[in-house]
Amino acid sequence: MAELVRGQNHPLPRTRLEILVSAEVPVLVAAALGDEGGRVHDGRRIARPGAPALPGIEVPRSAAAEHRLSADLGELPEAVHRVTVLLALPERPGTESRFGATSPPRATVTDADGTEIIRFTLAGLDAESAVVALELYRRQGGWKVRAVGQGYAAGLTALLADLGLPEAREVAEAMHEAGRLGVAQAADPSKGRPPEGGPVGYAHPGRQASRQPRPVAGDAVGWTMEERLYNQVWGMFEDLARSTAALRSAAGFAAARLDREIDEALADPRARTGGAGDAARRAAQARHDELMGRARAAHDRDLAQLTAEAEVVEPALPPAYARWDSPVWQGHRLPAEPPQAVRLGDLHLPESASLRIPMLVRLPLERGLWVDSGATRADFIDSAQRRRPALDVAVALAARLLAVHPVGEFSVEVVDPAGTGAGPLGALTRSGALTGPPARGTAGVAQALESLTRRVDLVRMAIGGGAAEALPDGLDTARRLLIVNDFPQGFDDRALARLRFLADEGPAAGVHLLLVADRADAGEYGPLLDPLWRSLTRLTPSPDDHFADPWVGHAWTFEPSLPPQGGEVLQQVLGAVSDARIKGK
């Protein structure tokens, strides 16, 4: 990730992008499609509030403090050589609109997977009320991004006119009208509402302003419904993180102010006698309670909105994202295309324990997974008791991955040196979902790892040499999930080296690791295995608060995704996988 300053440029490695804009106050965002000179010939070439979507570009529909723009540069017309991303402060009668009165806005460009490419802070603005933030432009057959940061004190009309737009004033007025409507609706949802109902005001930049009186599933940017749902779930995650951060910040500030005011009152000798000291303490406590009341009310509103959204989003999730008790699994058939992501479990915070946010991770898995069978401070159950539920988590995840990939494009292999996982693994073996029987003993471990290591080496060499067609005939090119139970039992030094190799190099070659282990069992290896543990995403078979979000760093409680006890959904799903494989032969 590169942090750009004004005037710098940076190559764009991919053409499918997202542009995140964050500001201290609501802003309008638009994207203008220009020719080789950057000129925009008419208003139909500007994606903006009121007309948010053009081929290859989509922007939010109203003013907000945070925005997410979607861009697919490969879908832009050939005549488009430059995409200008601009920001403008909505015009408000009787108020001064200038960027210098707020903290500098920030723009971040990411690829479709969320990996940050560049950041740019639009510092140095003063009287300007409109600014060109970024330019995406063609260069020698590829695309680059330039940090611009050019402001316009004369406002949006002057900016658009500078782009060569003939009807600059009319387009600017239309954008400001959309901004005034958005501000009115945020202050009072009954104002400016269309006949069918007003929008739900989401804080997350990926949201689209719904025209329904209730939240709508898929109400986020994206090219498909699956992608919209994925972005919406992540939007809910981010909204809850930020709302909770605001509540915690208010609580910390209120407590610190209360302590300071009481200390100041007691420092005055006059307040120590009579009722002056008690009156000062009561006044300080009243200010504390009033501030906390406002903070809790705001958080409660956010929580109610997110809860209502979760109630409509959860039933709409596809199998890869859905809970195991969702009706979507009834009669499920293997899809024709792999999914964009998969659900590992649910996340929640102590301030909103009733609201569960699905934990979705992109596919193919870039990191291996580790289901921790060791005792934790959360449940104090010893490792022996946790091994069975830990393996249950691994089996459920393997079944989900098998069920949401096209037939023949995903397979599962198991290493179970002592055979202790026969019970939970029976669901996979009975359905014929495994590539073969679980590998047993030290010899079985060595053989399985040697085979997969060779496979990864072959694929890496073929891809690196640009000769994927040169792979040996009969080589299984399906993505492979390797479940290792009771690690490090049955592993010698050579097997450990191969396992670390698979953890590091396997994902790029289609081999993914799922480790079921208690880290304490590998204590004899000391720091030798530390890189392995750090390379894996840790999951737990029981609730544990070990995940941190990337925005404010909250400790989120993770709960695994497991089928209902006593239900048959797992066997039904694995049966469908088995039937599809038989028919595909």
C-alpha positions as CSV (number, residue, x, y, z in Angstrom):
1,M,0.0,0.0,0.0
2,A,1.3,3.5,-1.0
3,E,0.6,6.7,0.8
4,L,0.5,9.3,-1.9
5,V,0.9,13.1,-1.7
6,R,-0.5,15.6,-4.1
7,G,0.7,15.1,-7.7
8,Q,2.1,11.5,-7.2
9,N,0.8,8.6,-9.2
10,H,0.8,4.8,-8.8
11,P,0.1,1.9,-11.1
12,L,-3.2,0.0,-10.6
13,P,-2.6,-3.8,-10.6
14,R,-6.2,-4.6,-11.3
15,T,-9.1,-3.1,-13.1
16,R,-11.9,-3.9,-10.6
17,L,-11.5,-1.4,-7.8
18,E,-13.3,0.2,-4.9
19,I,-12.6,3.8,-3.9
20,L,-13.4,4.7,-0.3
21,V,-13.9,8.3,0.7
22,S,-14.2,9.4,4.3
23,A,-14.8,12.9,5.6
24,E,-15.7,14.6,8.8
25,V,-18.9,16.0,7.4
26,P,-21.3,14.7,4.7
27,V,-20.0,15.3,1.1
28,L,-21.2,14.6,-2.4
29,V,-19.1,12.3,-4.6
30,A,-19.1,12.0,-8.3
31,A,-17.0,10.4,-11.0
32,A,-16.6,12.1,-14.4
33,L,-15.6,10.1,-17.5
34,G,-13.2,12.1,-19.7
35,D,-11.4,11.8,-23.0
36,E,-7.6,11.8,-23.5
37,G,-7.5,15.4,-22.4
38,G,-9.7,14.8,-19.4
39,R,-12.6,16.8,-20.9
40,V,-16.1,15.7,-20.1
41,H,-18.4,16.4,-23.0
42,D,-21.9,16.2,-21.4
43,G,-23.6,15.5,-18.1
44,R,-24.4,11.9,-19.1
45,R,-20.8,11.1,-18.6
46,I,-20.9,11.9,-14.9
47,A,-21.9,9.3,-12.3
48,R,-23.4,11.3,-9.5
49,P,-26.3,11.5,-7.0
50,G,-29.4,11.3,-9.0
51,A,-27.7,9.3,-11.8
52,P,-25.3,7.1,-9.9
53,A,-24.5,4.3,-12.4
54,L,-22.6,4.3,-15.7
55,P,-20.9,1.4,-17.5
56,G,-17.9,0.5,-15.4
57,I,-18.6,3.0,-12.5
58,E,-21.1,3.3,-9.7
59,V,-21.2,6.0,-7.0
60,P,-23.4,6.5,-3.9
61,R,-26.8,8.1,-4.3
62,S,-26.6,10.9,-1.6
63,A,-24.4,12.9,0.6
64,A,-22.6,11.1,3.4
65,A,-19.5,11.2,5.5
66,E,-18.3,7.9,4.1
67,H,-18.6,6.6,0.6
68,R,-17.7,3.5,-1.4
69,L,-17.4,3.8,-5.2
70,S,-17.2,0.7,-7.4
71,A,-15.2,0.8,-10.6
72,D,-14.5,-1.8,-13.3
73,L,-12.1,-0.1,-15.6
74,G,-12.3,-2.9,-18.1
75,E,-16.0,-2.1,-18.6
76,L,-15.5,1.5,-19.5
77,P,-16.1,2.6,-23.1
78,E,-12.9,2.8,-25.2
79,A,-13.3,6.5,-25.6
80,V,-12.9,7.0,-21.8
81,H,-9.3,7.7,-20.9
82,R,-9.7,9.4,-17.5
83,V,-12.0,9.0,-14.5
84,T,-12.0,12.1,-12.3
85,V,-13.3,11.5,-8.7
86,L,-14.6,14.7,-7.2
87,L,-16.0,15.8,-3.9
88,A,-18.3,18.7,-3.0
89,L,-19.8,20.0,0.1
90,P,-23.6,20.2,-0.1
91,E,-24.9,23.8,-0.2
92,R,-26.8,24.8,2.9
93,P,-28.6,28.1,3.1
94,G,-27.1,30.4,5.8
95,T,-24.1,28.2,6.4
96,E,-20.5,28.5,5.2
97,S,-19.3,25.5,3.2
98,R,-15.5,25.1,3.0
99,F,-13.2,22.1,3.4
100,G,-10.9,24.2,5.6
101,A,-13.4,24.1,8.4
102,T,-13.2,20.3,8.7
103,S,-10.6,17.6,9.0
104,P,-9.0,16.7,5.6
105,P,-11.0,14.1,3.6
106,R,-9.2,10.9,2.7
107,A,-9.5,8.7,-0.3
108,T,-8.4,5.0,-0.4
109,V,-8.2,2.8,-3.5
110,T,-8.6,-0.9,-3.0
111,D,-8.9,-3.9,-5.3
112,A,-12.0,-6.0,-5.4
113,D,-10.7,-8.2,-2.5
114,G,-10.3,-5.2,-0.2
115,T,-6.5,-5.0,-0.4
116,E,-5.4,-1.4,-0.2
117,I,-3.5,0.0,-3.1
118,I,-3.1,3.7,-2.3
119,R,-4.2,6.2,0.3
120,F,-4.4,10.0,-0.2
121,T,-5.2,12.6,2.4
122,L,-6.5,15.8,0.8
123,A,-4.6,18.2,3.1
124,G,-4.1,21.9,2.6
125,L,-7.7,22.8,1.7
126,D,-9.2,26.1,3.0
127,A,-11.9,28.1,1.3
128,E,-12.6,25.4,-1.3
129,S,-16.0,23.7,-1.3
130,A,-15.3,21.4,-4.2
131,V,-12.2,19.4,-5.0
132,V,-10.8,16.9,-7.5
133,A,-9.6,14.0,-5.3
134,L,-8.2,11.4,-7.7
135,E,-7.7,10.7,-11.4
136,L,-7.7,7.2,-12.8
137,Y,-6.1,7.3,-16.3
138,R,-4.9,5.0,-19.0
139,R,-1.2,4.8,-19.5
140,Q,0.7,2.5,-21.9
141,G,-2.0,-0.1,-22.0
142,G,-2.7,-0.1,-18.3
143,W,-4.2,2.2,-15.7
144,K,-2.7,4.4,-13.1
145,V,-4.1,6.6,-10.3
146,R,-2.9,10.1,-9.5
147,A,-3.5,12.0,-6.3
148,V,-4.8,15.5,-7.3
149,G,-6.3,17.4,-4.4
150,Q,-7.1,20.5,-6.5
151,G,-9.7,22.6,-4.8
152,Y,-12.2,25.2,-6.1
153,A,-13.2,28.1,-3.9
154,A,-15.8,29.0,-6.5
155,G,-17.5,25.6,-5.9
156,L,-18.7,22.7,-7.9
157,T,-19.8,24.7,-10.9
158,A,-16.3,26.0,-11.4
159,L,-14.8,22.5,-11.1
160,L,-17.2,21.0,-13.6
161,A,-16.6,23.9,-16.0
162,D,-12.9,23.3,-15.7
163,L,-13.5,19.7,-16.9
164,G,-15.0,21.2,-20.0
165,L,-18.6,20.3,-19.2
166,P,-21.0,22.6,-21.2
167,E,-23.9,22.3,-18.7
168,A,-21.7,22.7,-15.6
169,R,-24.2,24.9,-13.7
170,E,-27.2,22.6,-14.3
171,V,-25.3,19.5,-13.3
172,A,-23.9,21.2,-10.2
173,E,-27.4,22.4,-9.2
174,A,-28.8,18.8,-9.7
175,M,-26.1,17.4,-7.4
176,H,-26.7,20.0,-4.7
177,E,-30.4,19.3,-4.9
178,A,-29.7,15.7,-4.2
179,G,-27.5,16.8,-1.3
180,R,-30.2,18.9,0.2
181,L,-32.7,16.1,-0.1
182,G,-30.2,13.7,1.6
183,V,-29.5,16.1,4.5
184,A,-33.3,16.8,5.0
185,Q,-34.0,13.1,5.1
186,A,-31.1,12.4,7.5
187,A,-32.5,15.1,9.9
188,D,-36.1,14.1,9.5
189,P,-37.0,10.9,7.4
190,S,-40.4,12.3,6.8
191,K,-39.0,15.2,4.7
192,G,-38.4,14.8,1.0
193,R,-39.7,11.2,1.1
194,P,-40.8,9.7,-2.2
195,P,-44.4,8.3,-2.2
196,E,-43.2,4.7,-1.6
197,G,-41.2,5.6,1.5
198,G,-37.9,7.2,2.5
199,P,-34.4,5.7,2.6
200,V,-32.8,4.1,5.5
201,G,-29.7,6.1,6.4
202,Y,-26.8,3.8,6.7
203,A,-23.4,5.1,7.8
204,H,-21.3,2.6,5.9
205,P,-20.0,3.9,2.5
206,G,-21.0,0.7,0.7
207,R,-24.7,1.2,1.3
208,Q,-27.1,2.4,-1.2
209,A,-30.0,4.6,-0.1
210,S,-33.0,2.2,0.0
211,R,-36.4,3.4,-1.2
212,Q,-38.1,1.0,1.1
213,P,-39.4,1.8,4.6
214,R,-37.4,-1.1,5.9
215,P,-33.9,-2.3,5.2
216,V,-33.4,-4.3,2.0
217,A,-31.2,-7.3,1.4
218,G,-28.5,-6.6,-1.1
219,D,-28.6,-2.8,-0.4
220,A,-24.9,-2.2,-1.2
221,V,-22.7,-1.7,-4.2
222,G,-21.6,-4.6,-6.3
223,W,-21.9,-6.3,-9.6
224,T,-23.9,-9.3,-8.5
225,M,-26.4,-9.9,-5.7
226,E,-23.9,-12.2,-4.1
227,E,-21.3,-9.4,-4.1
228,R,-23.9,-6.9,-2.8
229,L,-24.8,-9.2,0.1
230,Y,-21.1,-9.7,0.9
231,N,-20.5,-5.9,0.9
232,Q,-23.6,-5.4,3.0
233,V,-22.5,-7.9,5.6
234,W,-19.2,-6.2,5.9
235,G,-21.0,-2.8,6.0
236,M,-23.0,-4.1,9.0
237,F,-19.7,-5.3,10.6
238,E,-18.1,-1.9,10.1
239,D,-21.2,0.1,11.3
240,L,-21.4,-1.9,14.5
241,A,-17.7,-1.5,15.1
242,R,-17.8,2.3,14.7
243,S,-21.0,2.7,16.7
244,T,-19.6,0.7,19.5
245,A,-16.3,2.7,19.3
246,A,-18.4,5.9,19.6
247,L,-20.2,4.6,22.7
248,R,-16.9,3.5,24.3
249,S,-15.2,6.8,23.5
250,A,-18.1,8.7,25.0
251,A,-18.0,6.6,28.1
252,G,-14.2,7.2,28.5
253,F,-14.6,10.9,28.0
254,A,-17.5,11.2,30.4
255,A,-15.7,9.3,33.1
256,A,-12.5,11.3,32.7
257,R,-14.5,14.6,32.7
258,L,-16.4,13.5,35.8
259,D,-13.1,12.7,37.7
260,R,-11.6,15.9,36.6
261,E,-14.5,18.1,37.7
262,I,-14.8,16.3,41.1
263,D,-11.0,16.8,41.6
264,E,-11.3,20.5,40.7
265,A,-14.2,20.9,43.1
266,L,-12.4,19.3,46.0
267,A,-9.3,21.3,45.2
268,D,-11.2,24.4,46.2
269,P,-11.2,24.8,50.0
270,R,-14.5,26.6,49.8
271,A,-16.2,23.5,48.4
272,R,-15.1,21.3,51.3
273,T,-17.5,22.9,53.7
274,G,-21.2,23.3,53.6
275,G,-23.2,22.0,50.6
276,A,-21.0,23.5,47.8
277,G,-19.0,20.3,47.4
278,D,-22.0,18.1,47.2
279,A,-23.7,20.5,44.7
280,A,-20.6,20.4,42.5
281,R,-20.5,16.6,42.6
282,R,-24.2,16.4,41.8
283,A,-23.8,18.8,38.8
284,A,-20.8,16.8,37.5
285,Q,-22.6,13.6,37.8
286,A,-25.6,15.1,36.0
287,R,-23.4,16.2,33.1
288,H,-21.9,12.7,33.0
289,D,-25.3,11.0,33.0
290,E,-26.6,13.4,30.3
291,L,-23.7,12.7,28.0
292,M,-23.9,8.9,28.5
293,G,-27.7,9.0,28.0
294,R,-27.2,10.7,24.6
295,A,-24.4,8.2,23.7
296,R,-26.5,5.2,24.6
297,A,-29.5,6.5,22.8
298,A,-27.4,6.9,19.6
299,H,-26.0,3.4,20.0
300,D,-29.4,2.0,20.6
301,R,-30.7,3.6,17.4
302,D,-27.8,2.1,15.5
303,L,-28.3,-1.3,17.1
304,A,-32.0,-1.3,16.3
305,Q,-31.3,-0.4,12.7
306,L,-28.7,-3.0,12.3
307,T,-30.9,-5.6,14.0
308,A,-33.7,-4.8,11.6
309,E,-31.2,-5.1,8.7
310,A,-29.9,-8.5,9.9
311,E,-33.5,-9.8,10.1
312,V,-33.8,-9.3,6.3
313,V,-30.3,-10.0,5.2
314,E,-29.9,-13.4,7.0
315,P,-32.7,-15.2,5.2
316,A,-31.4,-13.8,1.8
317,L,-27.9,-15.2,2.1
318,P,-26.8,-17.9,-0.4
319,P,-25.6,-21.2,1.0
320,A,-21.9,-20.2,1.2
321,Y,-22.9,-17.3,3.5
322,A,-26.0,-18.9,5.2
323,R,-26.5,-20.4,8.7
324,W,-26.8,-24.2,8.7
325,D,-30.4,-23.9,9.8
326,S,-31.3,-21.7,6.8
327,P,-34.0,-23.1,4.5
328,V,-31.6,-22.4,1.6
329,W,-30.0,-25.8,2.3
330,Q,-33.2,-27.7,1.7
331,G,-32.8,-29.3,-1.7
332,H,-29.4,-27.7,-2.3
333,R,-27.6,-28.5,-5.4
334,L,-24.0,-27.9,-6.3
335,P,-23.5,-24.6,-8.1
336,A,-22.1,-23.9,-11.6
337,E,-19.6,-21.3,-10.2
338,P,-17.6,-21.1,-7.0
339,P,-18.8,-18.5,-4.5
340,Q,-17.1,-15.2,-3.7
341,A,-16.7,-16.0,0.0
342,V,-17.6,-18.5,2.7
343,R,-19.0,-18.1,6.3
344,L,-16.7,-19.3,9.1
345,G,-19.0,-18.3,11.9
346,D,-20.5,-15.3,13.6
347,L,-19.1,-12.3,15.4
348,H,-20.6,-10.1,18.2
349,L,-19.6,-7.5,20.8
350,P,-20.5,-7.3,24.5
351,E,-22.5,-4.1,24.0
352,S,-24.7,-5.9,21.4
353,A,-24.5,-9.6,22.3
354,S,-27.9,-10.4,20.6
355,L,-26.7,-9.1,17.2
356,R,-24.6,-11.6,15.3
357,I,-22.7,-10.5,12.2
358,P,-21.7,-13.3,9.8
359,M,-17.9,-13.7,9.5
360,L,-17.3,-14.0,5.8
361,V,-13.8,-14.6,4.2
362,R,-13.0,-14.4,0.6
363,L,-12.4,-17.4,-1.6
364,P,-10.0,-18.9,-2.5
365,L,-8.6,-18.9,1.0
366,E,-5.4,-16.9,1.2
367,R,-4.6,-18.2,4.6
368,G,-4.9,-21.5,6.2
369,L,-7.2,-22.2,9.1
370,W,-6.5,-23.4,12.6
371,V,-9.3,-24.8,14.8
372,D,-7.8,-24.4,18.3
373,S,-8.6,-27.5,20.5
374,G,-6.7,-26.1,23.5
375,A,-8.3,-24.8,26.7
376,T,-9.1,-21.1,26.7
377,R,-9.8,-18.6,29.4
378,A,-13.3,-18.3,28.0
379,D,-14.6,-21.8,28.9
380,F,-11.8,-23.5,30.9
381,I,-12.5,-26.8,29.2
382,D,-9.4,-29.0,28.9
383,S,-8.0,-30.0,25.5
384,A,-9.4,-33.6,25.7
385,Q,-12.9,-32.3,26.0
386,R,-12.5,-29.8,23.2
387,R,-11.0,-32.1,20.6
388,R,-14.3,-33.5,19.4
389,P,-16.1,-30.1,19.1
390,A,-13.0,-28.7,17.4
391,L,-13.0,-31.5,14.8
392,D,-16.8,-30.9,14.4
393,V,-16.1,-27.3,13.4
394,A,-13.5,-28.6,10.8
395,V,-15.9,-31.1,9.3
396,A,-18.8,-28.6,9.1
397,L,-16.5,-26.2,7.3
398,A,-15.2,-28.8,4.9
399,A,-18.8,-29.9,4.1
400,R,-19.7,-26.3,3.4
401,L,-16.8,-25.8,1.1
402,L,-17.6,-29.0,-0.8
403,A,-21.3,-28.0,-1.1
404,V,-20.7,-24.5,-2.5
405,H,-18.1,-25.4,-5.2
406,P,-19.0,-26.9,-8.6
407,V,-18.7,-30.7,-8.8
408,G,-15.1,-31.7,-9.2
409,E,-13.6,-28.3,-8.4
410,F,-13.0,-28.9,-4.7
411,S,-11.8,-31.9,-2.7
412,V,-10.9,-32.8,0.9
413,E,-8.0,-34.9,2.1
414,V,-7.5,-35.9,5.8
415,V,-4.5,-36.7,7.9
416,D,-5.5,-38.4,11.2
417,P,-2.3,-40.1,12.5
418,A,-3.8,-41.9,15.5
419,G,-7.3,-42.3,14.1
420,T,-8.9,-40.3,17.0
421,G,-11.1,-38.4,14.6
422,A,-12.9,-41.4,13.2
423,G,-16.3,-40.3,14.8
424,P,-16.6,-36.8,13.5
425,L,-14.8,-37.6,10.2
426,G,-17.3,-40.4,9.6
427,A,-19.7,-37.9,8.0
428,L,-17.1,-37.2,5.3
429,T,-15.9,-40.7,4.8
430,R,-19.4,-42.3,4.6
431,S,-20.5,-39.8,1.9
432,G,-17.4,-40.5,-0.2
433,A,-16.5,-36.8,-0.1
434,L,-12.8,-37.5,0.7
435,T,-10.1,-38.2,-1.9
436,G,-9.3,-41.4,0.0
437,P,-9.2,-42.8,3.5
438,P,-7.6,-40.7,6.2
439,A,-3.8,-41.0,6.3
440,R,-2.7,-42.9,9.5
441,G,0.6,-43.1,11.3
442,T,3.9,-41.5,10.6
443,A,4.2,-43.2,7.3
444,G,0.8,-42.1,6.2
445,V,1.5,-38.5,7.2
446,A,4.8,-38.5,5.3
447,Q,3.2,-39.9,2.1
448,A,0.2,-37.5,2.2
449,L,2.4,-34.4,2.7
450,E,5.0,-35.6,0.1
451,S,2.2,-36.0,-2.5
452,L,0.7,-32.5,-1.8
453,T,4.2,-30.9,-1.8
454,R,5.0,-32.4,-5.2
455,R,1.6,-31.1,-6.5
456,V,2.2,-27.6,-5.2
457,D,5.7,-27.6,-6.7
458,L,4.4,-28.7,-10.1
459,V,1.7,-26.1,-10.2
460,R,4.0,-23.3,-9.1
461,M,6.5,-24.2,-11.8
462,A,3.8,-24.4,-14.4
463,I,2.3,-21.1,-13.4
464,G,5.6,-19.3,-13.0
465,G,6.7,-20.5,-16.4
466,G,3.4,-19.6,-18.0
467,A,2.9,-23.2,-19.1
468,A,-0.1,-24.4,-17.2
469,E,-1.0,-26.7,-20.1
470,A,2.2,-28.6,-19.4
471,L,0.9,-30.1,-16.2
472,P,1.0,-33.9,-16.2
473,D,-2.0,-35.7,-17.6
474,G,-4.3,-36.9,-14.9
475,L,-3.1,-34.4,-12.3
476,D,-6.1,-33.4,-10.1
477,T,-6.3,-29.6,-10.5
478,A,-9.2,-29.2,-8.1
479,R,-8.6,-27.1,-5.1
480,R,-7.7,-29.3,-2.1
481,L,-8.5,-28.8,1.6
482,L,-6.1,-30.7,3.8
483,I,-7.5,-31.4,7.3
484,V,-4.8,-32.3,9.8
485,N,-6.2,-33.7,13.1
486,D,-4.3,-33.9,16.4
487,F,-1.2,-32.0,15.1
488,P,1.7,-32.5,15.7
489,Q,1.1,-36.2,16.4
490,G,2.8,-38.3,13.8
491,F,4.9,-35.5,12.5
492,D,8.7,-35.7,12.3
493,D,11.0,-32.8,11.3
494,R,10.7,-33.5,7.6
495,A,6.9,-33.6,7.8
496,L,6.9,-30.3,9.8
497,A,9.0,-28.6,7.1
498,R,6.5,-29.8,4.4
499,L,3.5,-28.6,6.4
500,R,5.0,-25.2,6.7
501,F,5.7,-25.2,3.0
502,L,2.1,-26.0,2.3
503,A,0.9,-23.3,4.6
504,D,3.0,-20.7,2.9
505,E,2.9,-21.8,-0.8
506,G,-0.1,-24.0,-1.0
507,P,-2.9,-21.4,-1.3
508,A,-1.5,-20.0,-4.5
509,A,-1.3,-23.5,-6.0
510,G,-4.8,-24.5,-4.8
511,V,-3.9,-26.4,-1.6
512,H,-5.4,-25.1,1.6
513,L,-4.6,-26.1,5.2
514,L,-7.1,-26.8,8.0
515,L,-5.3,-27.6,11.2
516,V,-7.1,-29.0,14.3
517,A,-4.6,-28.7,17.1
518,D,-3.8,-27.6,20.7
519,R,-0.8,-25.3,20.5
520,A,0.4,-26.7,23.8
521,D,0.9,-30.1,22.3
522,A,3.6,-28.6,20.1
523,G,5.3,-26.9,22.9
524,E,8.5,-29.0,22.5
525,Y,9.2,-27.3,19.2
526,G,9.3,-23.9,20.9
527,P,9.5,-20.9,18.5
528,L,10.2,-23.1,15.5
529,L,6.5,-23.3,14.8
530,D,5.6,-19.7,15.6
531,P,5.6,-18.7,11.9
532,L,3.1,-21.5,11.3
533,W,0.7,-20.4,14.0
534,R,0.9,-16.8,12.8
535,S,0.2,-17.7,9.2
536,L,-3.2,-19.4,10.1
537,T,-6.5,-17.8,11.0
538,R,-7.4,-19.1,14.4
539,L,-11.0,-20.4,15.0
540,T,-12.4,-21.9,18.2
541,P,-15.1,-24.5,18.9
542,S,-16.7,-22.4,21.6
543,P,-17.2,-18.6,21.8
544,D,-13.9,-16.7,22.3
545,D,-13.1,-13.0,22.0
546,H,-9.9,-13.1,19.9
547,F,-10.8,-11.4,16.6
548,A,-10.0,-7.7,16.1
549,D,-11.6,-5.6,13.4
550,P,-9.4,-3.6,11.0
551,W,-11.1,-0.2,11.8
552,V,-11.0,0.4,15.6
553,G,-9.5,-2.9,16.9
554,H,-12.4,-4.2,19.0
555,A,-12.1,-7.7,20.4
556,W,-15.0,-9.5,18.8
557,T,-16.3,-12.8,20.1
558,F,-16.2,-15.5,17.5
559,E,-18.8,-18.4,17.4
560,P,-18.3,-21.2,14.9
561,S,-20.9,-22.1,12.3
562,L,-22.2,-25.6,13.2
563,P,-25.3,-27.6,12.0
564,P,-28.1,-27.9,14.6
565,Q,-27.6,-30.8,16.9
566,G,-29.7,-33.8,16.0
567,G,-30.4,-32.4,12.5
568,E,-29.7,-34.1,9.2
569,V,-28.7,-31.1,7.2
570,L,-25.0,-32.1,7.2
571,Q,-25.7,-35.6,5.8
572,Q,-28.2,-34.1,3.3
573,V,-25.6,-31.7,2.0
574,L,-22.8,-34.3,1.8
575,G,-25.3,-36.7,0.1
576,A,-25.9,-34.1,-2.5
577,V,-22.1,-33.7,-3.0
578,S,-21.8,-37.5,-3.4
579,D,-24.7,-37.7,-5.8
580,A,-23.3,-34.9,-7.9
581,R,-19.9,-36.6,-8.1
582,I,-21.4,-39.9,-9.1
583,K,-23.4,-38.3,-11.9
584,G,-20.4,-36.3,-13.0
585,K,-18.3,-39.4,-13.6
